[in-house]
């Protein structure tokens, strides 16, 4: 944790800083230690988010910012990482929660120890200074349903997937999808309750195969986790149903782009994880410095130039951007580099 250096140490250190030519001293005691704890390591979404944390770390001399995550999406594993950071005595803990409620006791312990806590993708979170949302989740769900409905002609059977039934944002998106379908598309029929795929492409693939067998008139599979679309699209391709059934929902170009090209996926929607990580860290730094994040503030990334703030039921300020991105066959190439590789 950031500590006040003794005068004698300052006197000893200053000459060495001068000799170092002003280079940033990593993990120095004069820095704020800000740590992002993601849902799961080893997936493209959070690999990209790390880039934003690294950019933030490089930009601000007064911080030592980095990202960690467990190799499983088990909420208990995430809580254990938070507990480790409390023991280490960092200044701010940022979390993309697997299960927001499971983090509350650990967050309280952190706050009692003088450590600030923040979340991203957890608009109902308690025991944090701020939560950051890339956009209004209900509106995002409505928007994705409009895209799905257009492709199926406003009628047909569909099914929603979530990564975890405890994921607040995933369920808020589905809430928006369901509401939009009921209000605007009476010809759409949701054939099952929300299906949990544990942010695992293989599980999404297996469950999609089951759905395609059980519901031969199924037209669309809507995914909330990034892992749903590739799993569902594989099943659609395997069954020779491209053009008759399609997957929709969140994704990234590098994960879902090939399925847009094949037609098994018709669109995907996302916000840039690196930008969200950067902005969450920026909010943490401002709070550590005693600066309040206010309505209309520019937080330094596209879609976050003029944020809005709402308070959740726990009285926590939730910061909203307007940062969603739509990708389909018409603009897919915009997300390719000159060598054909994906930008994200």
C-alpha positions in Angstrom: 0.0 0.0 0.0 1.2 3.5 -0.7 3.1 4.7 2.3 4.7 8.0 3.4 8.5 7.6 3.0 10.7 8.7 5.9 12.6 11.9 5.2 15.9 10.1 5.5 14.9 7.7 2.9 13.9 10.5 0.6 17.3 12.1 1.0 19.0 8.8 0.1 16.7 8.0 -2.8 16.6 11.3 -4.7 20.2 11.0 -6.1 19.4 7.6 -7.5 16.2 8.8 -9.1 18.1 11.5 -10.8 20.7 9.1 -12.0 18.0 6.9 -13.4 16.9 9.7 -15.7 13.4 9.7 -14.4 12.5 6.2 -15.5 9.4 4.8 -13.8 10.3 2.7 -10.8 7.9 -0.3 -10.9 6.1 -1.2 -7.7 7.8 1.7 -5.8 6.5 2.6 -2.4 5.5 6.1 -3.9 3.1 4.5 -6.3 -0.5 3.4 -6.1 -0.8 -0.3 -6.6 -3.9 -1.0 -8.7 -4.9 -4.6 -9.6 -7.5 -5.8 -12.0 -8.9 -9.3 -11.1 -10.7 -10.8 -14.2 -13.2 -13.6 -14.4 -10.8 -16.0 -16.1 -7.3 -16.0 -17.5 -6.4 -17.4 -20.9 -9.4 -16.2 -22.9 -9.1 -13.5 -25.6 -11.5 -11.1 -23.9 -9.3 -10.7 -20.8 -6.1 -11.0 -22.8 -7.3 -7.8 -24.5 -8.3 -6.2 -21.2 -4.7 -6.7 -20.0 -3.6 -4.4 -22.8 -5.7 -1.6 -21.4 -4.3 -2.1 -17.9 -0.8 -2.1 -19.3 -1.5 1.0 -21.3 -2.8 2.7 -18.1 0.3 1.5 -16.2 2.6 2.9 -18.8 0.8 6.3 -19.0 0.7 7.2 -15.2 4.0 7.4 -13.4 2.3 7.3 -10.0 0.8 3.8 -10.5 1.8 0.2 -10.6 -1.1 -1.4 -12.3 -1.4 -5.0 -13.5 -4.0 -7.8 -14.1 -4.4 -11.2 -12.6 -7.0 -14.0 -12.9 -7.6 -17.6 -12.0 -7.5 -20.5 -14.5 -11.1 -21.3 -13.7 -14.2 -19.2 -13.6 -15.1 -20.5 -10.1 -16.3 -17.5 -8.0 -14.4 -19.0 -5.0 -11.1 -18.8 -6.9 -11.7 -15.2 -7.7 -12.5 -14.4 -4.0 -9.2 -16.2 -3.1 -7.3 -13.8 -5.4 -9.0 -10.8 -3.8 -8.1 -12.1 -0.3 -4.4 -12.5 -1.4 -4.4 -8.9 -2.6 -5.8 -7.7 0.7 -3.0 -9.6 2.5 -0.5 -7.9 0.2 -1.9 -4.5 1.0 -2.5 -3.1 -2.4 -4.3 0.3 -2.8 -7.2 -0.6 -5.1 -8.8 -3.9 -6.2 -10.7 -3.9 -9.5 -12.8 -7.0 -10.3 -14.9 -8.3 -13.2 -17.0 -10.5 -11.0 -18.1 -14.1 -11.7 -20.5 -13.8 -8.8 -20.9 -10.2 -7.4 -22.5 -11.2 -4.2 -19.8 -13.7 -3.3 -17.3 -10.8 -3.3 -19.1 -8.6 -0.8 -17.4 -10.0 2.4 -14.0 -9.8 0.8 -14.7 -6.3 -0.4 -15.8 -5.2 3.1 -12.6 -6.7 4.5 -10.6 -4.8 1.9 -12.4 -1.5 2.7 -11.9 -2.0 6.4 -8.2 -2.3 5.7 -8.2 1.0 3.7 -8.2 -0.7 0.3 -10.6 0.7 -2.3 -12.7 -1.7 -4.4 -14.2 -1.3 -7.9 -16.1 -3.5 -10.4 -16.8 -3.7 -14.1 -19.9 -5.6 -15.4 -21.6 -5.7 -12.0 -24.2 -2.9 -11.8 -25.9 -4.3 -8.7 -22.6 -4.7 -6.8 -22.4 -3.7 -3.1 -19.3 -2.6 -1.1 -17.5 -0.8 -3.9 -16.6 2.9 -4.7 -17.8 2.7 -8.3 -19.0 0.1 -10.8 -18.3 0.8 -14.5 -20.6 -0.3 -17.3 -19.7 0.1 -21.0 -23.4 0.9 -21.7 -26.9 0.5 -20.3 -27.2 -3.3 -20.2 -31.0 -3.4 -20.7 -30.7 -1.2 -23.8 -27.9 -3.4 -25.1 -30.1 -6.5 -24.8 -32.9 -4.7 -26.6 -30.6 -3.8 -29.4 -29.3 -7.3 -29.9 -32.8 -8.6 -30.0 -33.6 -6.1 -32.8 -30.7 -7.5 -34.8 -31.8 -11.1 -34.2 -35.5 -10.3 -35.0 -34.5 -8.6 -38.3 -32.7 -11.7 -39.5 -35.5 -14.1 -38.6 -38.2 -11.8 -40.1 -39.8 -11.1 -36.7 -40.9 -14.7 -36.0 -39.4 -18.0 -35.0 -38.0 -19.9 -32.1 -34.9 -18.6 -30.2 -33.0 -19.4 -27.0 -30.8 -17.3 -24.7 -27.5 -18.4 -23.2 -25.6 -16.9 -20.3 -22.1 -17.6 -19.1 -23.3 -18.0 -15.5 -26.7 -17.7 -14.1 -25.1 -15.5 -11.4 -23.7 -13.0 -14.0 -25.5 -9.7 -13.5 -24.7 -8.2 -16.9 -25.5 -11.4 -18.8 -28.9 -11.6 -17.2 -29.6 -7.9 -17.7 -28.9 -8.3 -21.4 -31.3 -11.2 -21.6 -33.9 -9.2 -19.6 -33.6 -6.6 -22.3 -33.9 -9.2 -25.1 -36.9 -10.8 -23.5 -38.7 -7.5 -23.0 -38.0 -6.3 -26.5 -39.3 -9.6 -28.0 -42.5 -9.4 -26.0 -43.1 -5.8 -26.8 -42.1 -5.6 -30.5 -41.9 -9.2 -31.8 -44.9 -11.3 -30.8 -44.0 -13.8 -33.4 -40.8 -14.8 -31.6 -40.9 -17.7 -29.2 -38.4 -18.4 -26.5 -38.2 -22.2 -26.2 -36.2 -22.6 -23.0 -35.1 -20.7 -20.0 -31.6 -19.2 -19.9 -29.0 -21.8 -20.5 -25.7 -21.7 -18.6 -22.6 -22.6 -20.5 -20.0 -21.6 -17.8 -18.1 -19.4 -20.3 -16.9 -22.6 -22.0 -17.1 -23.0 -25.8 -17.2 -26.8 -25.6 -20.2 -26.7 -23.3 -21.9 -24.1 -25.6 -21.3 -26.4 -28.5 -22.7 -29.5 -26.8 -25.8 -27.7 -25.5 -26.4 -26.2 -28.9 -26.3 -29.6 -30.5 -28.9 -30.8 -28.0 -31.1 -27.7 -28.7 -30.9 -28.2 -32.5 -32.1 -31.8 -32.0 -34.8 -31.0 -29.4 -36.2 -28.0 -31.3 -36.0 -28.7 -35.0 -37.7 -25.3 -35.7 -35.1 -23.3 -33.8 -33.9 -20.2 -35.7 -31.6 -18.3 -33.4 -29.2 -18.8 -30.5 -28.4 -15.7 -28.5 -25.2 -15.7 -26.5 -24.2 -13.4 -23.7 -20.7 -14.9 -23.0 -18.1 -14.6 -25.7 -17.8 -18.4 -25.7 -21.4 -19.0 -26.8 -21.2 -17.9 -30.4 -18.3 -20.0 -31.5 -19.8 -23.1 -29.8 -23.2 -22.5 -31.2 -21.8 -21.7 -34.7 -19.8 -24.9 -34.7 -23.0 -26.9 -34.0 -24.9 -25.1 -36.7 -22.1 -25.8 -39.3 -21.8 -29.4 -38.2 -25.6 -30.0 -38.7 -25.6 -28.3 -42.1 -28.0 -25.5 -40.9 -26.1 -22.4 -42.0 -28.7 -20.0 -43.5 -31.5 -21.7 -41.5 -30.2 -21.1 -38.0 -27.8 -18.5 -36.8 -26.0 -17.4 -33.6 -26.0 -13.9 -32.3 -24.8 -12.1 -29.2 -21.5 -10.9 -27.8 -18.2 -11.8 -29.3 -14.8 -10.5 -30.6 -13.6 -10.5 -34.2 -10.8 -13.0 -33.5 -13.3 -15.4 -31.9 -16.4 -15.0 -34.0 -15.2 -13.4 -37.3 -14.7 -16.8 -39.1 -18.3 -17.7 -38.3 -19.6 -14.4 -39.7 -17.8 -15.3 -42.9 -19.3 -18.8 -42.9 -22.8 -17.5 -42.2 -23.2 -19.5 -39.0 -23.1 -16.3 -37.0 -24.9 -13.2 -38.4 -23.7 -10.5 -36.0 -21.8 -10.0 -32.8 -21.6 -7.1 -30.4 -19.0 -6.1 -27.9 -17.2 -3.3 -26.2 -13.4 -3.1 -26.3 -12.2 -4.9 -23.2 -8.9 -2.9 -23.2 -10.8 0.4 -23.0 -13.0 -0.9 -20.2 -10.0 -2.0 -18.2 -8.2 1.3 -18.8 -11.3 3.3 -17.7 -11.9 1.2 -14.6 -8.3 1.8 -13.6 -8.6 5.5 -14.3 -11.7 5.7 -12.0 -9.7 4.0 -9.3 -6.8 6.4 -9.6 -9.1 9.4 -9.5 -10.8 8.1 -6.4 -7.4 7.3 -4.7 -6.4 10.9 -5.4 -9.7 12.2 -3.9 -11.2 13.2 -7.2 -14.9 12.4 -7.6 -16.0 11.0 -11.0 -19.0 13.1 -12.2 -21.7 13.0 -14.8 -20.4 14.2 -18.1 -16.8 13.5 -17.4 -14.5 12.4 -20.2 -12.7 9.2 -18.9 -10.3 9.1 -21.8 -11.5 6.3 -24.2 -14.0 6.1 -27.1 -17.5 5.7 -25.8 -16.6 7.1 -22.4 -16.2 10.8 -23.4 -19.3 11.9 -21.6 -20.4 9.3 -19.0 -23.7 9.2 -17.1 -24.0 8.0 -13.5 -26.9 6.2 -11.8 -27.0 4.8 -8.3 -28.0 1.2 -7.7 -30.1 -0.1 -4.9 -27.1 -0.3 -2.6 -26.4 3.4 -3.3 -23.3 2.7 -5.3 -22.6 5.0 -8.2 -22.6 3.1 -11.5 -20.8 4.9 -14.3 -22.2 4.3 -17.8 -20.5 4.8 -21.2 -22.0 4.3 -24.6 -19.3 2.0 -26.0 -21.0 -0.9 -27.8 -19.8 -1.9 -31.3 -21.8 -3.9 -33.9 -20.1 -6.2 -36.4 -21.6 -8.1 -39.3 -20.5 -9.2 -42.8 -20.7 -5.6 -44.0 -18.0 -4.2 -41.6 -16.1 -7.3 -40.6 -13.1 -6.3 -42.6 -12.8 -3.1 -40.6 -11.5 -5.3 -37.8 -8.7 -6.9 -39.8 -5.1 -5.7 -40.1 -3.4 -5.4 -43.5 -1.9 -8.8 -43.0 -5.3 -10.4 -42.5 -5.0 -10.9 -38.8 -7.6 -9.6 -36.4 -7.2 -6.3 -34.7 -9.0 -7.7 -31.6 
